[in-house]
């Protein structure tokens, strides 16, 4: 699934029913899709965009690539049974399955983990692709909240036991192959005397 866009659509439709064109306007309004709700300024911006859309064709008001991505995500959400459209007025709404999926996403991506202190040093190294950068950001946030510190953007260390539910969520998000976890039982410097003549 196209995760950030999927989450945004599910959050919006969890609060209200919209026709596809209004849903697109809401996604493209800055801040309009973050939690499904609007501030008064964002509402004015949304209404303005909605009016402008009615005055111009979709291809003039929105980049075709962006529009295609949104339509594609809506199509996949419908096909997966997470969203359905009303045949009378074409409004989109979440199904029970969609509400469940949104809860699952919230439970996984926005969960707070409790981590016990450890006598061993844990090292977490990850390599997550750019197209899944939202998962990478999630992982960094979780490690920071658990009490790990960053050595490099993809290398984190901490004297904490990684919670079991965190490991399960890595599996749920299909990140187990991208994340390596090491435990260091004894620390110190290694001195090597290398004689270059032997090479």
HUGIFEN-V975951 format. One record per backbone hydrogen bond with DSSP energy under -0.5 kcal/mol. CO is the residue of the C=O (numbers start at 1). NH is the residue of the N-H. E is the energy in kcal/mol with one decimal. If there is no record, write none. Layout:
BEGIN
CO/NH/E  CO/NH/E
END
This chain:
BEGIN
1/3/-1.6  2/6/-2.8  3/7/-3.0  4/8/-2.1  5/9/-2.5  6/10/-2.7  7/11/-2.6  8/12/-2.2  9/13/-2.7  10/14/-1.2  11/15/-0.7  12/15/-1.4  12/16/-1.4  13/94/-0.7  18/92/-4.0  19/23/-2.4  20/24/-2.5  21/25/-2.1  22/26/-2.3  23/27/-2.2  24/28/-2.3  25/29/-1.0  28/30/-0.5  29/32/-2.9  31/34/-0.6  39/43/-2.4  40/44/-2.1  41/45/-2.3  42/46/-2.6  43/47/-2.7  44/48/-2.4  45/49/-2.6  46/50/-2.7  47/51/-2.4  48/52/-2.7  49/53/-2.6  50/54/-1.6  51/55/-1.1  52/56/-1.4  57/60/-0.9  57/61/-1.7  58/62/-2.1  63/67/-2.4  64/68/-2.6  65/69/-1.9  66/70/-2.0  67/71/-2.7  68/72/-2.4  69/73/-2.1  70/74/-2.6  71/75/-2.6  72/76/-2.3  73/77/-2.4  74/78/-2.4  75/79/-2.7  76/80/-2.1  77/82/-2.5  77/83/-1.2  78/81/-1.4  82/95/-2.2  84/93/-2.5  86/90/-1.7  90/20/-0.6  91/86/-2.7  92/18/-1.2  93/84/-2.6  95/99/-2.3  96/100/-2.2  97/101/-2.4  98/102/-2.4  99/103/-2.2  100/104/-2.4  101/105/-2.5  102/106/-2.7  103/107/-2.9  104/108/-2.1  105/109/-3.5  106/110/-1.9  111/113/-0.5  113/115/-0.5  116/161/-3.0  121/184/-3.5  122/158/-1.8  123/125/-0.5  123/182/-3.0  124/156/-2.7  125/180/-3.4  129/132/-1.4  130/133/-1.5  132/135/-1.1  132/136/-1.5  133/137/-2.6  134/138/-1.9  135/139/-2.6  136/140/-2.3  137/141/-2.4  138/142/-2.7  139/143/-2.6  140/144/-2.4  141/145/-2.6  142/146/-2.4  143/147/-1.2  143/148/-2.9  149/157/-2.7  152/155/-1.6  154/126/-2.0  155/151/-2.9  155/152/-1.8  156/124/-3.1  157/149/-3.2  158/122/-3.0  158/160/-1.0  159/118/-1.9  160/162/-0.5  163/167/-1.6  164/168/-2.3  165/169/-2.0  166/170/-1.9  167/171/-1.7  168/172/-2.4  169/173/-2.4  170/175/-3.3  170/176/-0.6  171/174/-1.4  175/178/-1.3  175/179/-1.0  178/127/-2.1  180/125/-2.9  182/123/-2.8  183/185/-0.6  184/121/-1.9  189/191/-0.6  190/192/-0.6  192/194/-0.8  193/195/-0.5  194/196/-0.8  195/198/-1.7  196/199/-1.3
END
